[in-house]
């Protein structure tokens, strides 16, 4: 089966839904996400909006998101429990999901953006912690 690149909202939703299905079952990520997210359909819709904005420069996501604020709140709710290991696990699942479903320029951009975002988010979360 030939894989295609990410080219529309349906592709983004397929990526997001497949990926977060795996996250929810992951031994270290699942407890965090399942403990924080109370409405999965709404959360998946919001994340699809975010990734559509990032990958396709379209959709309702423009000026709608503050990933740093959201992740700082998760870190606080987990007692500063987010670690580099969690971000590494998240990236590993993201890359594996992308490689299984898609290939091409946009799929590669999804990897690069996620890698950069994970690095920046963890650094900013760490800097914001009470030490």
Secondary structure, 3 states (H helix, E strand, C coil): CCCECCCCHHHHHHHHHHHHHHHHHCCCHHHHHHHHCCCHHHHHHHHHHHHHHHHHCCCCCCCCCCHHHHHHHHHHHCCCCCCHHHHHHHHHHHHHHHHHHECCHHHHHHHHHHHHHHHHHHHHHHHHCCC
